[in-house]
Amino acid sequence: MKAIVVTDRAAGTAGMQLRERAEPQTSKLASLEGANYGDVVVAVHASGFTGDELEWPSTWVDRLGRDRTPSIPGHEVAGVVTALSYGTAGLSVGQRVFGLTDWTRDGTLAEYVVVEARNLAPLPGDVDFTTGAAIVMPGLTAWQGLLEHGRLRAGQSVLVHGAAGAVGSMACQLAREAGAYVIGTGRAAGRRTALDFGAQEFVDLEQDRLEDVGEVDLVFDVFGGDIGRRSAGVIRAGGTLVTVAGPPEARPASGLAIDFVVEPDRAQLVEVVQRVRDGRLRTNIGSVATLDGAVDAFNPAERVRGKTVIRVRP
């Protein structure tokens, strides 16, 4: 099969290549190195990736810290199940699925991928594969950040950083649906997008003072650094800072600061895709490329606002 592989951490994206790799063999799935009870093989139709994946230790080593290069990046998938291992429940061969793969195993920038069945959800027939791949990481990240860790409730106010991006635009929509008042942030060029995806106000982080926002109940942070530190100061007593940018460098004076890593969750994916089907959620796809163009997509010449999806099969 064709796959994008990385071999040298020091080289980063310069070391990415499109190569031929061995395709997972159906009859040997249960005995494949790294394959577990309950795995499935998925023929990848569309894949997503996160731009800083090559900085993650899990891209280069397994759970025991052993080198696992050459490795295949990408962890968001939409495709069709082609094989099941022992112990698999809830899925069948030929079924359309989407989901998030394990961080420490070969990923989805390939024609086939081995995934734990529990990490996949059924993809309804009226949702195309490109959309399926585009909502996995943004949907799970926004859902878990706002509703699980942030415990957002109707009537609260939430500040969403990066509101024009793939994750931020999903967070704006989910927060509005939850009955919150949503303030989005980002660069001036993202104002219109942020407002279109549900933000009721917009803060230009290059021109406006973040501190002028006033107090909010929840901050959803994707930036960290100086923005994360300053965000702690706009949270009212008892409020929460939720971030995916690593351990927070500042905490609210009287509240919580939570950093988290998104986790696969079948039930949450079902909730997210149902909202896409009935029009409550829209995808924010910024670019679509083929597998042959995935290396260039990882290194865009211009900033891409929204999710980049790799269409592996037509």
Contacts in CASP RR format, 6 or more apart in sequence:
PFRMAT RR
TARGET T0000
AUTHOR 0000-0000-0000
METHOD contacts of the structure
MODEL  1
MKAIVVTDRAAGTAGMQLRERAEPQTSKLASLEGANYGDVVVAVHASGFT
GDELEWPSTWVDRLGRDRTPSIPGHEVAGVVTALSYGTAGLSVGQRVFGL
TDWTRDGTLAEYVVVEARNLAPLPGDVDFTTGAAIVMPGLTAWQGLLEHG
RLRAGQSVLVHGAAGAVGSMACQLAREAGAYVIGTGRAAGRRTALDFGAQ
EFVDLEQDRLEDVGEVDLVFDVFGGDIGRRSAGVIRAGGTLVTVAGPPEA
RPASGLAIDFVVEPDRAQLVEVVQRVRDGRLRTNIGSVATLDGAVDAFNP
AERVRGKTVIRVRP
1 20 0 8 1.000
1 21 0 8 1.000
1 22 0 8 1.000
1 23 0 8 1.000
1 110 0 8 1.000
1 111 0 8 1.000
1 112 0 8 1.000
2 18 0 8 1.000
2 19 0 8 1.000
2 20 0 8 1.000
2 21 0 8 1.000
2 110 0 8 1.000
2 111 0 8 1.000
2 291 0 8 1.000
3 18 0 8 1.000
3 19 0 8 1.000
3 20 0 8 1.000
3 21 0 8 1.000
3 72 0 8 1.000
3 106 0 8 1.000
3 109 0 8 1.000
3 110 0 8 1.000
3 111 0 8 1.000
4 16 0 8 1.000
4 17 0 8 1.000
4 18 0 8 1.000
4 19 0 8 1.000
4 72 0 8 1.000
4 73 0 8 1.000
4 109 0 8 1.000
4 110 0 8 1.000
4 291 0 8 1.000
4 294 0 8 1.000
4 295 0 8 1.000
5 16 0 8 1.000
5 17 0 8 1.000
5 19 0 8 1.000
5 21 0 8 1.000
5 70 0 8 1.000
5 71 0 8 1.000
5 72 0 8 1.000
6 12 0 8 1.000
6 15 0 8 1.000
6 16 0 8 1.000
6 17 0 8 1.000
6 54 0 8 1.000
6 59 0 8 1.000
6 69 0 8 1.000
6 70 0 8 1.000
6 71 0 8 1.000
6 72 0 8 1.000
6 73 0 8 1.000
7 15 0 8 1.000
7 17 0 8 1.000
7 69 0 8 1.000
7 70 0 8 1.000
8 15 0 8 1.000
8 69 0 8 1.000
9 54 0 8 1.000
9 59 0 8 1.000
9 60 0 8 1.000
9 69 0 8 1.000
12 54 0 8 1.000
13 54 0 8 1.000
13 295 0 8 1.000
13 298 0 8 1.000
13 299 0 8 1.000
16 73 0 8 1.000
16 294 0 8 1.000
16 295 0 8 1.000
16 298 0 8 1.000
17 295 0 8 1.000
18 291 0 8 1.000
18 292 0 8 1.000
18 293 0 8 1.000
18 294 0 8 1.000
18 295 0 8 1.000
19 70 0 8 1.000
21 72 0 8 1.000
21 110 0 8 1.000
23 111 0 8 1.000
23 112 0 8 1.000
24 32 0 8 1.000
24 35 0 8 1.000
24 41 0 8 1.000
24 83 0 8 1.000
24 112 0 8 1.000
24 113 0 8 1.000
24 114 0 8 1.000
25 32 0 8 1.000
26 41 0 8 1.000
26 82 0 8 1.000
26 83 0 8 1.000
29 35 0 8 1.000
29 39 0 8 1.000
29 41 0 8 1.000
29 83 0 8 1.000
29 84 0 8 1.000
29 85 0 8 1.000
29 114 0 8 1.000
30 37 0 8 1.000
30 85 0 8 1.000
30 86 0 8 1.000
32 39 0 8 1.000
32 114 0 8 1.000
34 105 0 8 1.000
34 114 0 8 1.000
35 85 0 8 1.000
35 114 0 8 1.000
36 85 0 8 1.000
36 116 0 8 1.000
37 85 0 8 1.000
37 86 0 8 1.000
37 87 0 8 1.000
38 84 0 8 1.000
38 85 0 8 1.000
38 86 0 8 1.000
38 87 0 8 1.000
38 88 0 8 1.000
38 89 0 8 1.000
38 116 0 8 1.000
38 117 0 8 1.000
38 118 0 8 1.000
39 85 0 8 1.000
39 88 0 8 1.000
39 114 0 8 1.000
39 115 0 8 1.000
39 116 0 8 1.000
39 117 0 8 1.000
40 81 0 8 1.000
40 83 0 8 1.000
40 84 0 8 1.000
40 85 0 8 1.000
40 88 0 8 1.000
40 91 0 8 1.000
40 97 0 8 1.000
40 114 0 8 1.000
40 115 0 8 1.000
40 116 0 8 1.000
40 117 0 8 1.000
40 120 0 8 1.000
41 81 0 8 1.000
41 82 0 8 1.000
41 83 0 8 1.000
41 84 0 8 1.000
41 112 0 8 1.000
41 113 0 8 1.000
41 114 0 8 1.000
42 77 0 8 1.000
42 79 0 8 1.000
42 80 0 8 1.000
42 81 0 8 1.000
42 82 0 8 1.000
42 97 0 8 1.000
42 112 0 8 1.000
42 113 0 8 1.000
42 114 0 8 1.000
42 115 0 8 1.000
42 120 0 8 1.000
43 79 0 8 1.000
43 80 0 8 1.000
43 81 0 8 1.000
43 82 0 8 1.000
43 111 0 8 1.000
43 112 0 8 1.000
43 313 0 8 1.000
44 77 0 8 1.000
44 78 0 8 1.000
44 79 0 8 1.000
44 108 0 8 1.000
44 110 0 8 1.000
44 111 0 8 1.000
44 112 0 8 1.000
44 113 0 8 1.000
44 312 0 8 1.000
44 313 0 8 1.000
45 78 0 8 1.000
45 79 0 8 1.000
45 80 0 8 1.000
45 129 0 8 1.000
45 133 0 8 1.000
45 311 0 8 1.000
45 312 0 8 1.000
45 313 0 8 1.000
46 77 0 8 1.000
46 78 0 8 1.000
46 79 0 8 1.000
46 129 0 8 1.000
46 130 0 8 1.000
46 132 0 8 1.000
46 133 0 8 1.000
46 134 0 8 1.000
46 309 0 8 1.000
46 310 0 8 1.000
46 311 0 8 1.000
46 312 0 8 1.000
46 313 0 8 1.000
47 74 0 8 1.000
47 76 0 8 1.000
47 77 0 8 1.000
47 78 0 8 1.000
47 108 0 8 1.000
47 109 0 8 1.000
47 110 0 8 1.000
47 133 0 8 1.000
47 291 0 8 1.000
47 309 0 8 1.000
47 310 0 8 1.000
47 312 0 8 1.000
48 74 0 8 1.000
48 75 0 8 1.000
48 76 0 8 1.000
48 77 0 8 1.000
48 108 0 8 1.000
48 109 0 8 1.000
48 133 0 8 1.000
48 134 0 8 1.000
48 136 0 8 1.000
48 137 0 8 1.000
48 307 0 8 1.000
48 308 0 8 1.000
48 309 0 8 1.000
48 310 0 8 1.000
49 73 0 8 1.000
49 74 0 8 1.000
49 75 0 8 1.000
49 76 0 8 1.000
49 108 0 8 1.000
49 109 0 8 1.000
49 298 0 8 1.000
49 308 0 8 1.000
49 310 0 8 1.000
50 74 0 8 1.000
50 75 0 8 1.000
50 137 0 8 1.000
51 298 0 8 1.000
53 59 0 8 1.000
53 73 0 8 1.000
53 74 0 8 1.000
53 75 0 8 1.000
54 73 0 8 1.000
56 103 0 8 1.000
58 103 0 8 1.000
58 104 0 8 1.000
59 71 0 8 1.000
59 73 0 8 1.000
59 103 0 8 1.000
60 67 0 8 1.000
60 68 0 8 1.000
60 69 0 8 1.000
60 71 0 8 1.000
61 67 0 8 1.000
61 68 0 8 1.000
61 104 0 8 1.000
62 68 0 8 1.000
62 104 0 8 1.000
62 105 0 8 1.000
63 104 0 8 1.000
68 104 0 8 1.000
71 106 0 8 1.000
71 107 0 8 1.000
72 106 0 8 1.000
72 107 0 8 1.000
72 108 0 8 1.000
72 109 0 8 1.000
72 110 0 8 1.000
72 113 0 8 1.000
73 107 0 8 1.000
73 109 0 8 1.000
74 101 0 8 1.000
74 107 0 8 1.000
74 108 0 8 1.000
74 109 0 8 1.000
75 100 0 8 1.000
75 101 0 8 1.000
75 102 0 8 1.000
75 103 0 8 1.000
75 107 0 8 1.000
75 108 0 8 1.000
75 137 0 8 1.000
76 98 0 8 1.000
76 99 0 8 1.000
76 100 0 8 1.000
76 101 0 8 1.000
76 108 0 8 1.000
76 133 0 8 1.000
76 134 0 8 1.000
76 136 0 8 1.000
76 137 0 8 1.000
77 97 0 8 1.000
77 98 0 8 1.000
77 99 0 8 1.000
77 100 0 8 1.000
77 101 0 8 1.000
77 107 0 8 1.000
77 108 0 8 1.000
77 113 0 8 1.000
77 115 0 8 1.000
77 120 0 8 1.000
77 133 0 8 1.000
77 136 0 8 1.000
78 96 0 8 1.000
78 97 0 8 1.000
78 98 0 8 1.000
78 99 0 8 1.000
78 123 0 8 1.000
78 129 0 8 1.000
78 130 0 8 1.000
78 131 0 8 1.000
78 132 0 8 1.000
78 133 0 8 1.000
78 136 0 8 1.000
79 96 0 8 1.000
79 97 0 8 1.000
79 98 0 8 1.000
79 123 0 8 1.000
79 129 0 8 1.000
80 94 0 8 1.000
80 95 0 8 1.000
80 96 0 8 1.000
80 97 0 8 1.000
81 91 0 8 1.000
81 92 0 8 1.000
81 93 0 8 1.000
81 94 0 8 1.000
81 95 0 8 1.000
81 97 0 8 1.000
81 120 0 8 1.000
82 93 0 8 1.000
82 94 0 8 1.000
82 112 0 8 1.000
83 93 0 8 1.000
84 91 0 8 1.000
84 92 0 8 1.000
84 93 0 8 1.000
84 117 0 8 1.000
88 117 0 8 1.000
89 117 0 8 1.000
90 117 0 8 1.000
91 97 0 8 1.000
91 117 0 8 1.000
91 120 0 8 1.000
91 122 0 8 1.000
95 122 0 8 1.000
96 122 0 8 1.000
96 123 0 8 1.000
96 124 0 8 1.000
96 125 0 8 1.000
96 129 0 8 1.000
97 120 0 8 1.000
97 121 0 8 1.000
97 122 0 8 1.000
97 123 0 8 1.000
98 120 0 8 1.000
98 121 0 8 1.000
98 123 0 8 1.000
98 129 0 8 1.000
98 132 0 8 1.000
98 133 0 8 1.000
98 135 0 8 1.000
98 136 0 8 1.000
98 269 0 8 1.000
98 273 0 8 1.000
99 115 0 8 1.000
99 119 0 8 1.000
99 120 0 8 1.000
99 121 0 8 1.000
99 136 0 8 1.000
99 264 0 8 1.000
99 269 0 8 1.000
100 119 0 8 1.000
100 136 0 8 1.000
100 137 0 8 1.000
100 140 0 8 1.000
100 262 0 8 1.000
100 263 0 8 1.000
100 264 0 8 1.000
101 107 0 8 1.000
101 108 0 8 1.000
101 113 0 8 1.000
101 115 0 8 1.000
101 116 0 8 1.000
101 119 0 8 1.000
101 264 0 8 1.000
102 115 0 8 1.000
102 116 0 8 1.000
102 119 0 8 1.000
102 264 0 8 1.000
105 114 0 8 1.000
106 113 0 8 1.000
106 114 0 8 1.000
107 113 0 8 1.000
109 291 0 8 1.000
109 294 0 8 1.000
109 310 0 8 1.000
109 312 0 8 1.000
110 291 0 8 1.000
110 312 0 8 1.000
111 291 0 8 1.000
111 312 0 8 1.000
111 313 0 8 1.000
116 264 0 8 1.000
118 264 0 8 1.000
118 266 0 8 1.000
119 264 0 8 1.000
119 266 0 8 1.000
120 266 0 8 1.000
121 266 0 8 1.000
121 269 0 8 1.000
121 270 0 8 1.000
121 273 0 8 1.000
122 270 0 8 1.000
123 129 0 8 1.000
123 132 0 8 1.000
123 273 0 8 1.000
124 273 0 8 1.000
124 277 0 8 1.000
126 277 0 8 1.000
127 273 0 8 1.000
127 276 0 8 1.000
127 277 0 8 1.000
129 311 0 8 1.000
129 313 0 8 1.000
130 285 0 8 1.000
130 288 0 8 1.000
130 309 0 8 1.000
130 311 0 8 1.000
131 276 0 8 1.000
131 283 0 8 1.000
131 285 0 8 1.000
132 273 0 8 1.000
132 276 0 8 1.000
132 283 0 8 1.000
133 309 0 8 1.000
133 310 0 8 1.000
134 166 0 8 1.000
134 283 0 8 1.000
134 284 0 8 1.000
134 285 0 8 1.000
134 307 0 8 1.000
134 309 0 8 1.000
135 170 0 8 1.000
135 272 0 8 1.000
135 273 0 8 1.000
135 276 0 8 1.000
135 281 0 8 1.000
135 283 0 8 1.000
136 269 0 8 1.000
137 166 0 8 1.000
137 167 0 8 1.000
137 262 0 8 1.000
137 307 0 8 1.000
138 166 0 8 1.000
138 167 0 8 1.000
138 168 0 8 1.000
138 169 0 8 1.000
138 170 0 8 1.000
138 283 0 8 1.000
138 284 0 8 1.000
138 307 0 8 1.000
139 167 0 8 1.000
139 170 0 8 1.000
139 174 0 8 1.000
139 268 0 8 1.000
139 272 0 8 1.000
140 262 0 8 1.000
140 263 0 8 1.000
140 264 0 8 1.000
140 265 0 8 1.000
140 268 0 8 1.000
140 269 0 8 1.000
140 272 0 8 1.000
141 167 0 8 1.000
141 170 0 8 1.000
141 171 0 8 1.000
141 244 0 8 1.000
141 262 0 8 1.000
142 167 0 8 1.000
142 168 0 8 1.000
142 170 0 8 1.000
142 171 0 8 1.000
142 173 0 8 1.000
142 174 0 8 1.000
142 220 0 8 1.000
143 174 0 8 1.000
143 265 0 8 1.000
143 268 0 8 1.000
143 271 0 8 1.000
143 272 0 8 1.000
144 260 0 8 1.000
144 262 0 8 1.000
144 263 0 8 1.000
144 265 0 8 1.000
144 268 0 8 1.000
145 171 0 8 1.000
145 220 0 8 1.000
145 242 0 8 1.000
145 244 0 8 1.000
145 260 0 8 1.000
146 152 0 8 1.000
146 158 0 8 1.000
146 171 0 8 1.000
146 174 0 8 1.000
146 175 0 8 1.000
146 178 0 8 1.000
146 218 0 8 1.000
146 220 0 8 1.000
146 242 0 8 1.000
147 174 0 8 1.000
147 178 0 8 1.000
149 240 0 8 1.000
149 242 0 8 1.000
149 258 0 8 1.000
149 260 0 8 1.000
150 218 0 8 1.000
150 240 0 8 1.000
150 242 0 8 1.000
150 258 0 8 1.000
151 240 0 8 1.000
152 158 0 8 1.000
152 175 0 8 1.000
152 178 0 8 1.000
152 180 0 8 1.000
152 217 0 8 1.000
152 218 0 8 1.000
153 178 0 8 1.000
153 180 0 8 1.000
154 178 0 8 1.000
154 179 0 8 1.000
154 180 0 8 1.000
155 179 0 8 1.000
155 180 0 8 1.000
155 181 0 8 1.000
156 179 0 8 1.000
156 180 0 8 1.000
156 181 0 8 1.000
156 217 0 8 1.000
156 218 0 8 1.000
157 180 0 8 1.000
157 181 0 8 1.000
157 182 0 8 1.000
157 183 0 8 1.000
157 215 0 8 1.000
157 216 0 8 1.000
157 217 0 8 1.000
157 218 0 8 1.000
158 171 0 8 1.000
158 175 0 8 1.000
158 180 0 8 1.000
158 181 0 8 1.000
158 182 0 8 1.000
158 183 0 8 1.000
158 216 0 8 1.000
158 217 0 8 1.000
158 218 0 8 1.000
158 219 0 8 1.000
158 220 0 8 1.000
159 183 0 8 1.000
159 184 0 8 1.000
159 185 0 8 1.000
159 203 0 8 1.000
159 213 0 8 1.000
159 216 0 8 1.000
159 218 0 8 1.000
159 219 0 8 1.000
159 220 0 8 1.000
159 231 0 8 1.000
159 234 0 8 1.000
160 168 0 8 1.000
160 171 0 8 1.000
160 172 0 8 1.000
160 175 0 8 1.000
160 182 0 8 1.000
160 183 0 8 1.000
160 184 0 8 1.000
160 185 0 8 1.000
160 199 0 8 1.000
160 220 0 8 1.000
161 168 0 8 1.000
161 184 0 8 1.000
161 185 0 8 1.000
161 186 0 8 1.000
161 219 0 8 1.000
161 220 0 8 1.000
161 221 0 8 1.000
161 222 0 8 1.000
161 223 0 8 1.000
161 227 0 8 1.000
161 228 0 8 1.000
161 231 0 8 1.000
162 168 0 8 1.000
162 184 0 8 1.000
162 185 0 8 1.000
162 186 0 8 1.000
162 194 0 8 1.000
162 222 0 8 1.000
162 223 0 8 1.000
163 169 0 8 1.000
163 171 0 8 1.000
163 172 0 8 1.000
163 182 0 8 1.000
163 184 0 8 1.000
163 185 0 8 1.000
163 186 0 8 1.000
163 190 0 8 1.000
163 193 0 8 1.000
163 194 0 8 1.000
163 197 0 8 1.000
163 199 0 8 1.000
163 202 0 8 1.000
164 186 0 8 1.000
164 187 0 8 1.000
164 189 0 8 1.000
164 190 0 8 1.000
164 191 0 8 1.000
164 193 0 8 1.000
164 194 0 8 1.000
164 197 0 8 1.000
164 284 0 8 1.000
164 305 0 8 1.000
164 306 0 8 1.000
165 193 0 8 1.000
165 284 0 8 1.000
165 305 0 8 1.000
165 306 0 8 1.000
165 307 0 8 1.000
166 284 0 8 1.000
166 286 0 8 1.000
166 306 0 8 1.000
166 307 0 8 1.000
167 222 0 8 1.000
167 244 0 8 1.000
168 197 0 8 1.000
168 220 0 8 1.000
168 222 0 8 1.000
169 193 0 8 1.000
169 194 0 8 1.000
169 197 0 8 1.000
169 282 0 8 1.000
169 284 0 8 1.000
169 306 0 8 1.000
170 197 0 8 1.000
170 281 0 8 1.000
170 284 0 8 1.000
171 220 0 8 1.000
172 182 0 8 1.000
172 184 0 8 1.000
172 194 0 8 1.000
172 197 0 8 1.000
172 198 0 8 1.000
172 199 0 8 1.000
173 197 0 8 1.000
173 198 0 8 1.000
173 280 0 8 1.000
173 281 0 8 1.000
173 282 0 8 1.000
174 281 0 8 1.000
175 182 0 8 1.000
175 220 0 8 1.000
176 182 0 8 1.000
176 198 0 8 1.000
176 200 0 8 1.000
177 275 0 8 1.000
177 280 0 8 1.000
177 281 0 8 1.000
180 217 0 8 1.000
180 218 0 8 1.000
181 200 0 8 1.000
182 198 0 8 1.000
182 199 0 8 1.000
182 200 0 8 1.000
182 201 0 8 1.000
183 199 0 8 1.000
183 200 0 8 1.000
183 201 0 8 1.000
183 202 0 8 1.000
183 203 0 8 1.000
183 213 0 8 1.000
183 216 0 8 1.000
184 194 0 8 1.000
184 199 0 8 1.000
184 201 0 8 1.000
184 202 0 8 1.000
184 203 0 8 1.000
185 194 0 8 1.000
185 202 0 8 1.000
185 203 0 8 1.000
185 204 0 8 1.000
185 205 0 8 1.000
185 210 0 8 1.000
185 227 0 8 1.000
186 194 0 8 1.000
186 202 0 8 1.000
186 203 0 8 1.000
186 204 0 8 1.000
186 205 0 8 1.000
186 206 0 8 1.000
187 204 0 8 1.000
187 205 0 8 1.000
187 206 0 8 1.000
188 204 0 8 1.000
188 206 0 8 1.000
188 207 0 8 1.000
189 305 0 8 1.000
190 202 0 8 1.000
190 305 0 8 1.000
191 202 0 8 1.000
191 204 0 8 1.000
193 284 0 8 1.000
193 305 0 8 1.000
194 202 0 8 1.000
195 202 0 8 1.000
197 282 0 8 1.000
197 284 0 8 1.000
203 210 0 8 1.000
203 212 0 8 1.000
203 213 0 8 1.000
205 227 0 8 1.000
210 227 0 8 1.000
210 230 0 8 1.000
210 231 0 8 1.000
210 234 0 8 1.000
211 230 0 8 1.000
211 233 0 8 1.000
211 234 0 8 1.000
213 234 0 8 1.000
214 234 0 8 1.000
215 234 0 8 1.000
215 235 0 8 1.000
215 236 0 8 1.000
216 234 0 8 1.000
216 235 0 8 1.000
216 236 0 8 1.000
217 235 0 8 1.000
217 236 0 8 1.000
217 239 0 8 1.000
217 240 0 8 1.000
218 235 0 8 1.000
218 239 0 8 1.000
218 240 0 8 1.000
218 241 0 8 1.000
218 242 0 8 1.000
219 228 0 8 1.000
219 231 0 8 1.000
219 232 0 8 1.000
219 234 0 8 1.000
219 235 0 8 1.000
219 240 0 8 1.000
219 241 0 8 1.000
219 242 0 8 1.000
219 243 0 8 1.000
220 242 0 8 1.000
220 243 0 8 1.000
221 227 0 8 1.000
221 228 0 8 1.000
221 231 0 8 1.000
221 241 0 8 1.000
221 242 0 8 1.000
221 243 0 8 1.000
221 244 0 8 1.000
221 245 0 8 1.000
221 248 0 8 1.000
222 243 0 8 1.000
222 244 0 8 1.000
222 245 0 8 1.000
223 245 0 8 1.000
224 243 0 8 1.000
224 245 0 8 1.000
224 246 0 8 1.000
224 248 0 8 1.000
224 249 0 8 1.000
225 245 0 8 1.000
225 249 0 8 1.000
228 241 0 8 1.000
228 243 0 8 1.000
228 245 0 8 1.000
228 248 0 8 1.000
228 249 0 8 1.000
228 250 0 8 1.000
229 249 0 8 1.000
229 250 0 8 1.000
230 250 0 8 1.000
231 241 0 8 1.000
231 250 0 8 1.000
232 241 0 8 1.000
232 248 0 8 1.000
232 250 0 8 1.000
232 251 0 8 1.000
232 252 0 8 1.000
232 253 0 8 1.000
232 257 0 8 1.000
233 250 0 8 1.000
233 252 0 8 1.000
233 253 0 8 1.000
235 241 0 8 1.000
235 252 0 8 1.000
235 255 0 8 1.000
237 252 0 8 1.000
237 253 0 8 1.000
237 254 0 8 1.000
237 255 0 8 1.000
238 252 0 8 1.000
238 254 0 8 1.000
238 255 0 8 1.000
238 256 0 8 1.000
239 252 0 8 1.000
239 254 0 8 1.000
239 255 0 8 1.000
239 256 0 8 1.000
240 252 0 8 1.000
240 255 0 8 1.000
240 256 0 8 1.000
240 257 0 8 1.000
240 258 0 8 1.000
241 248 0 8 1.000
241 251 0 8 1.000
241 252 0 8 1.000
241 256 0 8 1.000
241 257 0 8 1.000
241 258 0 8 1.000
242 258 0 8 1.000
242 259 0 8 1.000
242 260 0 8 1.000
243 257 0 8 1.000
243 258 0 8 1.000
243 259 0 8 1.000
243 260 0 8 1.000
244 259 0 8 1.000
244 260 0 8 1.000
244 261 0 8 1.000
244 262 0 8 1.000
245 259 0 8 1.000
246 259 0 8 1.000
247 259 0 8 1.000
248 257 0 8 1.000
248 258 0 8 1.000
248 259 0 8 1.000
250 257 0 8 1.000
251 257 0 8 1.000
272 281 0 8 1.000
275 281 0 8 1.000
276 282 0 8 1.000
276 283 0 8 1.000
283 307 0 8 1.000
284 305 0 8 1.000
284 306 0 8 1.000
284 307 0 8 1.000
285 306 0 8 1.000
285 307 0 8 1.000
285 308 0 8 1.000
285 309 0 8 1.000
286 304 0 8 1.000
286 305 0 8 1.000
286 306 0 8 1.000
286 307 0 8 1.000
286 308 0 8 1.000
287 297 0 8 1.000
287 300 0 8 1.000
287 304 0 8 1.000
287 306 0 8 1.000
287 308 0 8 1.000
287 309 0 8 1.000
288 308 0 8 1.000
288 309 0 8 1.000
288 310 0 8 1.000
288 311 0 8 1.000
289 296 0 8 1.000
289 297 0 8 1.000
289 308 0 8 1.000
289 309 0 8 1.000
289 310 0 8 1.000
289 311 0 8 1.000
290 310 0 8 1.000
290 311 0 8 1.000
290 312 0 8 1.000
291 310 0 8 1.000
291 311 0 8 1.000
291 312 0 8 1.000
293 310 0 8 1.000
294 310 0 8 1.000
297 308 0 8 1.000
297 310 0 8 1.000
300 308 0 8 1.000
END
